[in-house]
Amino acid sequence: MPDIPIFPDLAGKTALITGGSGGIGAETARWFAYNGVRVTIAGRDQTRLDHVAASLDAISSGHAAIALDCSSADQLEAARTALIERLGGLDILIAFAGGGTSRPAPIEQVTERDWRSSLDNNVTATFLTLRTFVPDLKESGHGTAVTMASTAGRAPSSAPLGYGVAKAGIILLTQQLAQDLGPDSVRVNCISPSAVLTDRTAERMPPPVRQAIADTHPLRRLGTPADVAAATLFLASESAGWLTGATLDIAGGRLMH
Ligand SMILES: NC(=O)c1ccc[n+]([C@@H]2O[C@H](COP(=O)([O-])OP(=O)(O)OC[C@H]3O[C@@H](n4cnc5c(N)ncnc54)[C@H](OP(=O)(O)O)[C@@H]3O)[C@@H](O)[C@H]2O)c1
C-alpha cells in the first residue's frame, strides 16, 4: 500500500466523488478506497470511469461508477436513486466535477455561450449536486461535503473570466451551506488549489512552462493530485470535526489569506 494517511473513522463510510473519472478526483477516490470507504465515482466519460473503477477494485471491493452530467438535475436525481438503493445512504459528498470550458479572453470577447458554460459546469453543477444529496448527508448524522474552487476564484487571475467567477461562487455556496446545515451536523468545506499537474494540465504545459509556473509559488513546485487528496481526506474525517465553512488554499503558498 502506498504511503497514505489512514483516518480510522472513515472506514465503512460511503462517498460519492464527482469528477472521479480523472485527475484530482480519481486520485482522491483511490485515497478514500485505501481508507476503507465505499466509493462511487461520477463523471461523463464511461471509458475514463471504467479505468478508474478498475484501479479502485484493485484496492478493495464495494466501489461503483456512475456516468452522469452534474449540470443535469434529472441525471443527478436518477444517480441518487441508484446510489441509495445500492448503499442505503451517503456519508461523504466530494463535489469536484468542473473545470475550464473556454480560453481566457478580454471581456469584450467573452461570448454569452462561454460565460454560461463556465457557470453551468462549475457553480451550477456544484449547486445541483449538493441540492440532490444534502438530504442524505443530513440523514447520515455525520454527513460532510467538500467542494472544489480554485485560486482563480480567490483573486483576479489570468484564468477565463467565467471560470474564476464560478469558482468564487462555489466558495460562497460552501460558506452559506456550512451555516445552514451546521445545526443538522453536516459540515461543508472547500478546497481551492493553485496549479495542479494532472494528465490534462500536463498536455497544456510543456516542461519549461511548468517550471515558470512552479517558480511563482513560494514552495517552487506545482501541486499534485496527492496534495489535494490528502487535504480532502482530512476535511472528510472526524479529525476536522469542528471545521466547517473553511476554504483550504492548496497552493504552495501562492495565496495567503
Ligand atoms: N488541475 C488544476 O490545476 C486545478 C486547479 C484548481 C482547481 N481545479 C479543479 O479541480 C477539479 C478537477 O480538475 P482536474 O484538474 O482533475 O481535471 P480533469 O482531469 O479534467 O477532471 C475533471 C473531472 O470533472 C469531471 N466533470 C467535468 N464536468 C463535469 C460535468 N458537467 N458532469 C460530470 N463530471 C464532470 C470530468 O469528468 P469527465 O471527463 O468524465 O466528464 C473529470 O472527472 C475541477 O473542478 C477543476 O476546476 C483544478
The ligand as an SDF file (V2000), in Angstrom:
LIG
                    3D

 48 52  0  0  0  0  0  0  0  0999 V2000
   -5.7070   20.8710  -12.1230 N   0  0  0  0  0  0  0  0  0  0  0  0
   -5.6740   22.0960  -11.6340 C   0  0  0  0  0  0  0  0  0  0  0  0
   -4.6560   22.8010  -11.7690 O   0  0  0  0  0  0  0  0  0  0  0  0
   -6.8580   22.6550  -10.8870 C   0  0  0  0  0  0  0  0  0  0  0  0
   -6.6750   23.8230  -10.1310 C   0  0  0  0  0  0  0  0  0  0  0  0
   -7.7630   24.3410   -9.4240 C   0  0  0  0  0  0  0  0  0  0  0  0
   -8.9900   23.7040   -9.4730 C   0  0  0  0  0  0  0  0  0  0  0  0
   -9.1410   22.5800  -10.2250 N   0  0  0  0  0  0  0  0  0  0  0  0
  -10.4630   21.9440  -10.2420 C   0  0  0  0  0  0  0  0  0  0  0  0
  -10.3440   20.5910   -9.8390 O   0  0  0  0  0  0  0  0  0  0  0  0
  -11.3900   19.8240  -10.4400 C   0  0  0  0  0  0  0  0  0  0  0  0
  -10.7830   18.6040  -11.1090 C   0  0  0  0  0  0  0  0  0  0  0  0
   -9.9450   19.0580  -12.1530 O   0  0  0  0  0  0  0  0  0  0  0  0
   -8.7320   18.2080  -12.7800 P   0  0  0  0  0  0  0  0  0  0  0  0
   -7.5980   19.1320  -12.9470 O   0  0  0  0  0  0  0  0  0  0  0  0
   -8.5590   16.9330  -12.0430 O   0  0  0  0  0  0  0  0  0  0  0  0
   -9.3070   17.9900  -14.2620 O   0  0  0  0  0  0  0  0  0  0  0  0
   -9.8050   16.7320  -15.0910 P   0  0  0  0  0  0  0  0  0  0  0  0
   -8.8040   15.6510  -15.0910 O   0  0  0  0  0  0  0  0  0  0  0  0
  -10.2600   17.2870  -16.3910 O   0  0  0  0  0  0  0  0  0  0  0  0
  -11.0630   16.2860  -14.2450 O   0  0  0  0  0  0  0  0  0  0  0  0
  -12.2710   16.9400  -14.3140 C   0  0  0  0  0  0  0  0  0  0  0  0
  -13.2910   15.9770  -13.7800 C   0  0  0  0  0  0  0  0  0  0  0  0
  -14.5620   16.6080  -13.7000 O   0  0  0  0  0  0  0  0  0  0  0  0
  -15.4930   15.8460  -14.4480 C   0  0  0  0  0  0  0  0  0  0  0  0
  -16.5120   16.7340  -14.9870 N   0  0  0  0  0  0  0  0  0  0  0  0
  -16.3380   17.9440  -15.5540 C   0  0  0  0  0  0  0  0  0  0  0  0
  -17.5310   18.4680  -15.8660 N   0  0  0  0  0  0  0  0  0  0  0  0
  -18.4680   17.5620  -15.4790 C   0  0  0  0  0  0  0  0  0  0  0  0
  -19.8860   17.5110  -15.5280 C   0  0  0  0  0  0  0  0  0  0  0  0
  -20.6190   18.5130  -16.0460 N   0  0  0  0  0  0  0  0  0  0  0  0
  -20.5220   16.4160  -15.0420 N   0  0  0  0  0  0  0  0  0  0  0  0
  -19.8170   15.3890  -14.5290 C   0  0  0  0  0  0  0  0  0  0  0  0
  -18.4860   15.3770  -14.4560 N   0  0  0  0  0  0  0  0  0  0  0  0
  -17.8220   16.4490  -14.9280 C   0  0  0  0  0  0  0  0  0  0  0  0
  -14.6720   15.1520  -15.5100 C   0  0  0  0  0  0  0  0  0  0  0  0
  -15.3630   14.0150  -15.9380 O   0  0  0  0  0  0  0  0  0  0  0  0
  -15.4930   13.5140  -17.4750 P   0  0  0  0  0  0  0  0  0  0  0  0
  -14.2260   13.8760  -18.1670 O   0  0  0  0  0  0  0  0  0  0  0  0
  -15.7090   12.0420  -17.3060 O   0  0  0  0  0  0  0  0  0  0  0  0
  -16.6790   14.2200  -17.9790 O   0  0  0  0  0  0  0  0  0  0  0  0
  -13.4330   14.7770  -14.7090 C   0  0  0  0  0  0  0  0  0  0  0  0
  -13.6740   13.6320  -13.9140 O   0  0  0  0  0  0  0  0  0  0  0  0
  -12.1290   20.7670  -11.3690 C   0  0  0  0  0  0  0  0  0  0  0  0
  -13.2890   21.2570  -10.7200 O   0  0  0  0  0  0  0  0  0  0  0  0
  -11.1430   21.9000  -11.5950 C   0  0  0  0  0  0  0  0  0  0  0  0
  -11.7650   23.1360  -11.9090 O   0  0  0  0  0  0  0  0  0  0  0  0
   -8.1050   22.0170  -10.9240 C   0  0  0  0  0  0  0  0  0  0  0  0
  1  2  1  0
  2  3  2  0
  2  4  1  0
  4  5  1  0
  4 48  2  0
  5  6  2  0
  6  7  1  0
  7  8  2  0
  8  9  1  0
  8 48  1  0
  9 10  1  0
  9 46  1  0
 10 11  1  0
 11 12  1  0
 11 44  1  0
 12 13  1  0
 13 14  1  0
 14 15  2  0
 14 16  1  0
 14 17  1  0
 17 18  1  0
 18 19  2  0
 18 20  1  0
 18 21  1  0
 21 22  1  0
 22 23  1  0
 23 24  1  0
 23 42  1  0
 24 25  1  0
 25 26  1  0
 25 36  1  0
 26 27  1  0
 26 35  1  0
 27 28  2  0
 28 29  1  0
 29 30  1  0
 29 35  2  0
 30 31  1  0
 30 32  2  0
 32 33  1  0
 33 34  2  0
 34 35  1  0
 36 37  1  0
 36 42  1  0
 37 38  1  0
 38 39  2  0
 38 40  1  0
 38 41  1  0
 42 43  1  0
 44 45  1  0
 44 46  1  0
 46 47  1  0
M  CHG  2   8   1  16  -1
M  END
$$$$
